[in-house]
Amino acid sequence: MTTTAAPATTPFRFFEVQVLRARRLGPSMVRVTFGGERLAELASGGRDQRFKLFLPQPHQDRPVFHDTGDGWYTTWRAQDPAERPVMRSYTIREQRHDPAEFDVDFALHGAEPGAFTSAGGPASRWAARARPGDRLTVLAPAVEDNGGVDFRPPAGTDWILLTGDTTALPAIAGILSWLSPGTRAKVWIEIAHEDDRQQLPSFADTDITWLVRDGAAAAPGGPVLDALRAADLPAGTPYAWVAGESGTVKAVRRHLVRERGIDRRAVTFTGYWRRGATEEDLIAELTAAAAARQDD
């Protein structure tokens, strides 16, 4: 298994992109393929490679920035909320070089075609209606070894543990396609519908458990935690990657560290979303926390 340390810098650049095509992968997900003139300079690190995607406001045909230089974030925050681009974090599902394009899989969160126009968040609603020619801006890596990749198993790892919900499915797919032959991986994925299952090619020795929530009223996250508690885990030293709804991620990490005895340093965990909170809420919290640290 290849092991890599996280780089000290995060070399990301802005790219103007447009939709080339979109297709449904199942009831809860749509794949959008993007192209652009400078995409030969985009260099995904694979695995769970994340990037920032910027959507235009409903009355705009493209995102409007006042600054895309080093101070872009401060300027973006200062823009009128009704005019500034809507920022979301996503995973590069796959990148191709001839032609230069990349795929992003969007969880629809109830914004399927035919749903109420207010269903889902801005990105879900946009993806459900994406058409060729739609224009976006992305802040994406320009070198393969970048700080937007979190899946980094340390030396001495004997096997891999992955858990996530539909929002983590693109990253799990990317990780599995990256793993080398002979690597053992145990995977639990929670989905809302049976038809949300996907083929997840991998050279690794994978054991994938699909957990379908029992009805719309079922609480997200419960099936993953229940399945983990009942699972017989392999011997040896694991590396765990946990992503999805924030509350579920914390509960899974707690179980792995406290009840399973896995070294907390061998658990990478990321809350992709939080029940009852928008990404704007989360960004505001992070900004406030950073300001508080500066004042200390």
PyMOL commands that set and color helices and strands:
alter all, ss='L'
color gray80, all
select helices_A, chain A and resi 39-41+72-78+122-128+166-178+194-196+222-230+246-259+264-266+279-295
alter helices_A, ss='H'
color red, helices_A
select strands_A, chain A and resi 12-26+29-35+50-55+86-91+94-97+100-107+135-141+159-164+184-191+205-212+238-245+267-273
alter strands_A, ss='S'
color yellow, strands_A
deselect
rebuild
show_as cartoon
